[in-house]
């Protein structure tokens, strides 16, 4: 609840969509669905009404949709657009996660491999890779990635950290 007050104060000073997303995530975590939907709608509207070009917002909007299970096909489209502008590991990760959310697991695994090609230790990249590997029925690879995510940054995401821990627990049985 204190975090929501801090975000409300921050949003009053700087109505950045990232802060609306974060507030929505906290509302989601607290089971406050209506407040979460309102915060997410404000975040999306702020991005779309900003006048930014696709090069500037495609990745962020794709991740916004993917991380919250919204508009999976649109998330894939936006991630592909982003990769035409930026060919970095985070662009490949955004595509991997969008494809995962859209049920395209084999393609997601290919994009995830590209995201991890540099040996990044980023917890979110490994969480995504672990979930993809888990869905593909590769428990050893999934366990390795989930362990990495939990070891290097156990609170990497308000929405996904608990899922990562639960998935790892299931994989360790």
Buried (B, 14 or more C-beta within 10 A) or exposed (E): EEBBEBBEEBBEEEEBBBBBBBBBBBBBBEEBEEBBEBBBEBBBEBBEEEEEEEEBBBBBBBBBBBBBEEBBEBBBBBBBBBBEBEEBBBBBBBBBBBBBBBEBBEBBBBBBEBBBEEEBEBBBBBBBBBBBBBBBEBBEBBBBBBBBBBEEBEEBBBBBBEEBBEBBEEBEE
